[in-house]
C-alpha cells in the first residue's frame, strides 16, 4: 500500500503511516530532509491531501488502501470523524444538467450533485442535457462546494495520465519515454507524463503505466456496450475507487503533534494553530525554525492568549459559530460580536436575536431585543448560551455538548454531539436529545466511545446546573 501525502499534516502523517507499514511515495524535498530518507517516486495507491480550510484531509484512491489509511486516522482521537464521499474521485457517471451557472453547470449524478466547469465540457451545455462525466476533484462534506466533474474520461495520477480516446503526449519525453520504459498504454488510451515522472525510475514508470492500464481496463469493461447517457442518466457506470473525508478535532490535532514530535521540533499546539489561518501556519514554521524547543514538551496546552492577540479573535471583532454535524455537514450559526477574550481561552460573544419562533428546548418565544450570550472556551466539551430579553432578564440557558471547541481567528469550530442540557428561566434543568445521540450511534455517524464521552459530559453539566 503506497500513499502520497500533501498539506500541513504531512510530517505527522508520514511518520504515522510509515510506522504502520505503508509506503510513503512522492515525498517532497523538505520531507526527505526531515526524515533523512529517500522516498520512491512511484504511483501512489492513495493520496492524502489537506483540505483547503485545513480542518482535515481527503483520502482518495484504491478502496483497500483508503480504508487502511482511514482506520489509522480514526484512531488518532475520539474527535476524529470520517465520511465516505458518495461521489468518489475517478467515478464515471451518466449525469443530467439541472442548472447552468456563470462558470459551469450543476449535474445530477444520482449519488449526488457535481459541478461541471464549462472548460471541462465538450461543446455548449444546457439545462436538461444528459452526458457522461467523471469526478476529478472531491468536496469535503463540511464545505459548500460540489465535486468537480470533467467530460474527459481518464486515469489521472501524479506520475502519468491515461486519457480514453486520447493520443500519446507529443511533448518532450512523450513517445520517447514509452521506448525507454518498454511499455505501451492500453489500446484506445493515450498517455501523458506528469511532473512526478521526472524523478521516477524506469521500473517505477513501467509499474505506474501497468497499474494505470489495469484501471483503464476496468473503465472499458464498465463502459463498453452500455447504454448512452441520454437513456440512463442519472446512473453510475464505474466506481473509480474510494474517497473518504476525515475531520480532525482538537484532540486529534494534538495527537498529530505527538507524531510530528517524533521526527522534528514541534511546538505545543502546532497543528491546532496551523489549522487557524495561513498566516498562523507561517508563524508556526518561523518559530520552530528559530527555536530548538519552543514548548515541545507535549500535552494539549498551547499559547492561546498570544495566538489570539496576534491573529484573532479580539474584543470588538466578530466570530462565526461553525456548528458541525455528525453526518459531516457544517451549519454556520451566524456572526456574533466578540465581547471579551480571556487568557484562559474563554471568548464571550453576543448575538442580537430576531423575533419569531421559540428557543430550542426552552419553549420561550424569540422576541425583538433579545440577546444571546455565548461563552466559548478552547478545548472544552460544551458551551453555554444564555438568552436574555431587552430588560436583561434571563429567558433560559442552552448548553451544547460537542467535540472540544477550537477557537480560530474567524470562527469557533466543533461537532455537535446531539445531547444537550437546558436550564429554564424558573431554574428547572433538563437533559434533551439523548434519543438523537442514540440514533447517531446506531447510524454509525458517532463512534460509541465519543458518544459515551458526550453522555458523561451532559451528566456532569446537568449536575452542575441543578
ABEGO torsion letter per residue (X at the ends): XBBBBBEAAAAAAAAAAAAAGBBBBGBBAAAAAAAGBBBBBBBBABBBBBBAAGABBBBBEBAAAAAAAAAAAAAABAABBBBBBABBBGBBBBBBBABBBAAEBBBBAGAEBBBBBAAABBEBBBBGBBBBBBBABBBBAABABBBBBBABBBBBBAABBBBBGBBBBABBGBAAAAAAAGBBBBBGBBBBBBAAAAABBAAAAAAAAAAAAAAAAAAAAAABGBBBAAAAOBBBABAGEBBBBBBBBAAAAAAAAAAAAAABBBBBGAAAAAAABAAAAAAAAAAAAABABBGAAEEABBBAAAAAAAAOBBBGBBBBBBBBBAAGBBBBAEBBBBABBBAAGBBBBBBBBBBEEBBBGAGBBBBBGBBBBBBBBBGBABBBBBBBBAAGBBAEBBBBBBBBBBBBAABBBBBBAGBBBBBBAAGBBBBBGAAAAAAAAAAGABBAAAAAAAAAAAAAAAAAAX
